[in-house]
Amino acid sequence: MSSQHSSSPSHGATSHTGFMKALKCRECGREYPLTATHVCEFDFGPLEVAYDYDRIKRTLSREVICQRPQNMWRYRELLPVAGEPTVGRQVGYTPLVKADRLARRLGIRELYVKNDAVNYPTLSFKDRVVSVALSRSVELGFKTVACASTGNLANSVAANAASAGLECFVFIPHDLEQGKVINSLVYGANVIGIKGHYDEVNRLCAEIAGKYGWAFVNVNMRPYYAEGSKSMGFEIQEQLGWTIPEHTVVCMASGSLLTKIHKSYQEFSKLGLVEPTKWKIHGAQATGCSPITTAQKAGLDFFKPVKPNTIAKSLAIGTPADGFYALKVMKETGGYGDDVTDDEIREGIQLLAECEGIFAETAGGVTVGVAKKLIASGKIPKDSSAVLCITGNGLKTIEAMAGHVGETHDIRPNLREFEALLNQDKTQLLQA
Ligand SMILES: *Cc1c(COP(=O)(O)O)cnc(C)c1O
């Protein structure tokens, strides 16, 4: 492993900061320069990027956006980079699929699937946050990037760092799915498997980030990183013909994506890019790690940390950094939270695959499973329209489905055996 320990770059904000104004504490509103920092020194509140919306309004219109290439950077004025993005310029603009067959199965009038299972380059929504975090890291002069990850973030940081020529350290729980581990190692990243849960990985990374001068995308770079998630919401609105969906179902790990989809609807409303209509955002978790939805169901404003035990490893964060704010968004929009068991997660994966031909990872099974429950209970009315956010690809969590999807019919290579099989198992085959 080679790296420049403690060789902190300047960390100074460039004089030119694009459409960003400052980093601002979400609690007390104190402002900070646009450096690699993430907590308020006074009340330890999280910092968020503040923009100059008046200037953005004068620059950004539907026409301007439509003329730009189909990737997440077509909304660049609302993303936290000062100049041209340098990392992940092809990320985003994934399909919004009108899911009629799944709609019929779930009993809802209209349903869409936002399919980040085919995001570029590492097949999850994390490519959005990473392209922003690494582009900003390059602007701030960093040569080494790092992250604490439940798997997909590690894949994306490793891949995007490789293509940008950055040194890379990724920290993951040691017992992740093989697909996630190999998908980090292949890019030549330094992969550190921590013998513990994600929350312990995260705690260690906070220490390392303080000591080494690295850009930790979800620690000291978190204010920039998190903003990348808004692009999923921007795309949904544009792809729905510049409207806000009535209902959006989002799976939650830290809860950040859910809060940023909400922010994307607020920003497009504020800028006049969409009609400001009412929307509800619903949160989905796995029962084996459901601190946020458990609090939502109990009507609480705060969550109790848990020890995760679920096949949805990408969502297994027991102490979710944005859990408090995710609860606030659900409350403010009138959304609900719910959670599903491992069997229901697998059923959700299978439903989406059989109805729409989309193979999602376990997190997608959580989203579909929870949507099913919310529709069945009437919390999402049957005569309404909803968008499901599918955030990762099933090929990375094969273990979860192995042994649960039936078996191949193996025969010798001759017509007689095939026809024997057809006649023998006709009913079985046709049902499969
Ligand atoms: C990270 C991740 C999420 C959740 O992200 P948060 O913003 O931390 O809530 C959802 N789905 C997948 C597949 C992920 O990798």
The ligand as a Tripos MOL2 file, in Angstrom:
@<TRIPOS>MOLECULE
LIG
   15    15     1     0     0
SMALL
NO_CHARGES

@<TRIPOS>ATOM
      1 C1        -26.3510    3.0120    0.1330 C.3       1 LIG1
      2 C2        -27.5420    2.3930   -0.4370 C.ar      1 LIG1
      3 C3        -28.8430    2.8300   -0.1370 C.ar      1 LIG1
      4 C4        -29.2120    3.8470    0.9190 C.3       1 LIG1
      5 O1        -28.4830    4.9730    1.0190 O.3       1 LIG1
      6 P1        -28.6490    6.0520    2.1680 P.3       1 LIG1
      7 O2        -28.5410    7.3270    1.4300 O.co2     1 LIG1
      8 O3        -27.4940    5.8320    3.1170 O.co2     1 LIG1
      9 O4        -29.9560    5.8750    2.8650 O.co2     1 LIG1
     10 C5        -29.9050    2.2600   -0.8210 C.ar      1 LIG1
     11 N1        -29.7200    1.2740   -1.7080 N.ar      1 LIG1
     12 C6        -28.5010    0.8090   -2.0090 C.ar      1 LIG1
     13 C7        -28.3910   -0.3020   -2.9890 C.3       1 LIG1
     14 C8        -27.3720    1.3510   -1.4030 C.ar      1 LIG1
     15 O5        -26.1660    0.8740   -1.7230 O.3       1 LIG1
@<TRIPOS>BOND
     1     1     2 1
     2     2     3 ar
     3     2    14 ar
     4     3     4 1
     5     3    10 ar
     6     4     5 1
     7     5     6 1
     8     6     7 2
     9     6     8 1
    10     6     9 1
    11    10    11 ar
    12    11    12 ar
    13    12    13 1
    14    12    14 ar
    15    14    15 1
@<TRIPOS>SUBSTRUCTURE
     1 LIG1         1 GROUP 0 **** ****
